[in-house]
């Protein structure tokens, strides 16, 4: 029950941010709530909850085009797909991950651009493979 409550709080916080309510103080409070949920999930070892919160945070970052925060989250979160329950969340995360890598490759230069482009292509290939297999 506690996990369901934390999940609902995370969803409500994300929805508030996406609707544009509470631009200043409430947005910071929402970030703190999501960070506290991540800390709780880390302390209890609940990788599924932390993965879901990371998907929600990534969605908000991409929606508001906060690409630096998005790429930092993708790098920090690691392979979230292994911990997500349900195929929908995995596909959604992978799509946002690909968008983040593509945008990071556009704004980077030199070896960092090649690295981001390679990560983007790997993620896009994963999505293409799912589509080819009918998933």
N, C-alpha and C positions, 0 to 999 in steps of 0.2 A: 504494500500500500504506500509506503514511503517513497519507493521508486516511482510509482505512478504519479504521486503528488509532485515530485521533483520534475518529472517529465512534463507535466501540465504547466507548472510554473515557467519552465523554459520555453514552452510553446507560447504561452501568453506574453512573455517578455519579448519574444521574437516578433510576434504579431504586432505588438505596440510599436516596436521600432520600425517595422515595415509600413505601418499606417501613418508614420510620421508624428505620432503623438509624443509629447514630452521631449522636445528636441534637446534641451540642455540637462537640467537636473535629473529628470526621470530617465533619460537615456543613459546617463552615467550610473544611475541606480540599477538600471536593467543590465548593464555590463557587469556590475558588481554581483548581481544575482546570478548571472550565468557563470561568472568566475567562481562564485561560492559553490554552485552546483558541480562544477568541474573539480573543485578541491574536495568536495564531499565524495564524489565518485572515485577520485584518486585514492582517498584515504580508506575507502571501503573496498577498493579493488574492482569496482563496477565499470568495466571497460565499455559495456554496451551503452550505459548512460552517458559516459564521457564522449563516446563516439557520436551519439545523437546530438549532444550539445554542440560539438564541433561542426556537425552538418548545419545546424541552425545558425551558428555564428558565421560560417562560411557563406551561407545564403544571404545573410544581411550584408556582409562585406562586399559581395559581388553585386548585389542590388544597388548599393550606394557607391559602387565603383571605388571602394577603398582597397586598391590592389596591393599595396604594401602590407597592410594588415592581413589580407587574404593569403598572400604567398607565405607570410610568416606562420599563419595558422596551418596551412597545408604542410609546410616543412616540419613544424612542431608536432602535429598530430600523427604523422607517420601513416601507415597503411590502415586507415579506418575501415575499409571495406571488409576486412576479416572479422571485425567485431560487431558489425551492424546486423540486426535481425531483420530479415525481409529484404527482398531484392530491390524494392522501390527505393529505399534509403541508399543502398549501394550505388544504384544507377544515378540517383540525384547527386550524391557526393562526387561521383566520378565526372559527371558533366560539369559541375562547378569547379572541380579540380582542373579539368582541361581548359576551361575558360581562364582560370587564374594563370596557368602556365603560359597560355598563348599571349595574354596581356603582359606578363612578366618578360616574355621573349621579345615583344615589341618594344618595350621601354629599356631593355638592357643592351649592353654592347660587349663585344669581344667574346671571351670564353664563357661568360655568364649567359650571354644570349644563346650560344650553342647548347649549353647545359639545359636551359629552360625550354628551348625548342625540342630537344631530345625527350625531355619529360612530357611535354605536350603531345608529341607524336606517339609515345608509348601509351599515354592515357587514351588518346583518340583511337589507337589500334584496339585497345581493350573494348571500347564502345562499339567499334566496327565488328569485332568478333562476336559480341553479344547479339548485335543486329543480324549478322550472318547466320548465327545458330537459331534465330527465331526467339530469342529471349527478349 
